[in-house]
Amino acid sequence: MLPWQLEPEHDYWLSINSDRFTNFRGASGESCVPYPISFRTARVSGPTGTSATKPDAAANKEAIARLQRAIDKTIRTAICDE
């Protein structure tokens, strides 16, 4: 699990490998192709100043789990050991 707290209406960028960093590797040991990932979190509905302006812990945990599954699937199927 990734130790992140996602914020609403925020842009995020990360990359699986890059020109300088090549630590993600496939089963064969070859470095995976650099694969940038970006996404923007949705706005949380609710009046400003209420607890609805921040996601609750369960919603945040589920969003991070979905992101982790998407990253894992990308690594397995798209960029490593093609």
Stockholm file with secondary structure:
# STOCKHOLM 1.0

chainA/1-82         MLPWQLEPEHDYWLSINSDRFTNFRGASGESCVPYPISFRTARVSGPTGTSATKPDAAANKEAIARLQRAIDKTIRTAICDE
#=GR chainA/1-82 SS CCCCCCCTTCEEEEEESCSSCCCCBCTTSCBCCCEEEEEECCCCCSCTTSGGGSCCHHHHHHHHHHHHHHHHHHIIIIISCC
#=GC SS_cons        CCCCCCCTTCEEEEEESCSSCCCCBCTTSCBCCCEEEEEECCCCCSCTTSGGGSCCHHHHHHHHHHHHHHHHHHIIIIISCC
//
